């Protein structure tokens, strides 16, 4: 049973007790004319006790609901902070990737520039040199 259902049940019970208590209180104000037996007095005392217990329980439920709302707000704040941290981390990782790609892009041609230029020169020489077969014909 969740808290809202329990709170509704308590408020319904309080309403019923309040109605019956007000009727019996009116009878008591009229000089106890309506109370004619010991059984009725016992029921009145029981109603009064039940109403007091329900009031205490209702106060306790309201206190718990307030505590839960406070805790929920704290959890929501923590989740928001975690989301912000996650976004910052993603941004930092993206920056790191860009820097690493730049470093690699600048480092690789410098290391292999001689070999790379030599291969390009060799390839262009092959393309510009006439083949022996075409010279013979």
Secondary structure, DSSP 8 states (H G I E B T S, - for coil): --HHHHHHHHHHHHHHHHHHHHHHHHHHHTTS-S--SHHHHHHHHHHHHHHHHHHHHHHHHHHHHHHHHHHHHHHHHHHHHHHHHHHHHHHHHHHHHHHHHHHHHHHHHHHHHHHHHHHHHHHHHHHHS--HHHHH-
